[in-house]
Amino acid sequence: MASTTANSTMESISNTVADAASYVSNKATELTAGASKEGNKEIAKGNTNASLGDRASAGMNAIGDKFDETSAKSKAEADKTSAKN
């Protein structure tokens, strides 16, 4: 959390850089989870030759991917806001 708790300019800069790096990491996680979710959705819908068990598993994985995607997006937005302050 960048400048709001910094005691010096160097600490503020360091915190801002850390927040920016965390933003990039969370954004990458968001995009990766989103791509995985879409792939699992296609399998779950039956758009492949997957078995019924694989389709059910893919559906559950898509739910988990959506949770990961949403969580990473929220964290990225918090880091982005913190880096600006």
C-alpha positions as CSV (number, residue, x, y, z in Angstrom):
1,M,0.0,0.0,0.0
2,A,2.1,2.7,-1.4
3,S,2.3,6.3,-0.2
4,T,-0.4,6.3,2.5
5,T,1.9,4.6,5.0
6,A,5.3,5.7,3.7
7,N,7.7,7.6,6.0
8,S,10.0,8.7,3.2
9,T,10.1,9.4,-0.5
10,M,12.2,6.3,-1.1
11,E,9.8,4.2,0.8
12,S,7.0,5.6,-1.1
13,I,8.7,4.9,-4.4
14,S,9.5,1.4,-3.3
15,N,5.9,0.7,-2.3
16,T,4.6,2.1,-5.6
17,V,6.9,-0.2,-7.5
18,A,5.9,-3.2,-5.4
19,D,2.2,-2.3,-6.0
20,A,2.8,-2.0,-9.7
21,A,4.6,-5.4,-9.9
22,S,1.7,-6.9,-7.9
23,Y,-0.8,-5.4,-10.3
24,V,1.0,-7.0,-13.3
25,S,1.1,-10.4,-11.5
26,N,-2.5,-10.3,-10.6
27,K,-3.5,-9.1,-14.1
28,A,-1.6,-12.0,-15.6
29,T,-3.3,-14.4,-13.2
30,E,-6.7,-12.9,-14.1
31,L,-6.1,-13.4,-17.9
32,T,-4.8,-17.0,-17.4
33,A,-7.7,-18.0,-15.3
34,G,-10.1,-16.4,-17.8
35,A,-8.6,-18.4,-20.7
36,S,-8.7,-21.6,-18.6
37,K,-12.3,-20.9,-17.7
38,E,-13.3,-20.5,-21.4
39,G,-11.6,-23.8,-22.3
40,N,-13.3,-25.7,-19.6
41,K,-16.6,-24.2,-20.5
42,E,-16.2,-25.5,-24.1
43,I,-15.5,-29.0,-22.8
44,A,-18.4,-28.8,-20.3
45,K,-20.8,-27.8,-23.1
46,G,-19.8,-30.9,-25.0
47,N,-18.0,-29.2,-27.9
48,T,-15.3,-31.9,-27.7
49,N,-15.3,-35.6,-27.7
50,A,-14.9,-35.7,-23.9
51,S,-16.7,-38.2,-21.7
52,L,-19.5,-37.2,-19.5
53,G,-17.2,-37.4,-16.4
54,D,-14.7,-35.2,-18.1
55,R,-17.4,-32.7,-19.0
56,A,-18.6,-32.6,-15.4
57,S,-15.1,-32.2,-14.2
58,A,-14.5,-29.4,-16.7
59,G,-17.7,-27.6,-15.5
60,M,-16.4,-27.7,-11.9
61,N,-13.0,-26.5,-13.0
62,A,-14.6,-23.6,-14.9
63,I,-16.3,-22.5,-11.7
64,G,-13.0,-22.5,-9.9
65,D,-11.4,-20.6,-12.7
66,K,-14.1,-18.0,-12.5
67,F,-13.4,-17.6,-8.8
68,D,-9.7,-17.2,-9.5
69,E,-10.3,-14.8,-12.3
70,T,-12.6,-12.6,-10.1
71,S,-10.3,-12.7,-7.1
72,A,-7.2,-11.7,-9.2
73,K,-9.2,-8.9,-10.9
74,S,-10.2,-7.5,-7.5
75,K,-6.6,-7.7,-6.2
76,A,-5.2,-6.1,-9.4
77,E,-7.6,-3.2,-9.1
78,A,-6.7,-2.7,-5.4
79,D,-3.0,-2.7,-6.4
80,K,-3.6,-0.3,-9.2
81,T,-5.4,2.1,-6.9
82,S,-2.7,1.8,-4.3
83,A,0.1,2.5,-6.8
84,K,-1.7,5.7,-7.9
85,N,-1.9,7.1,-4.3
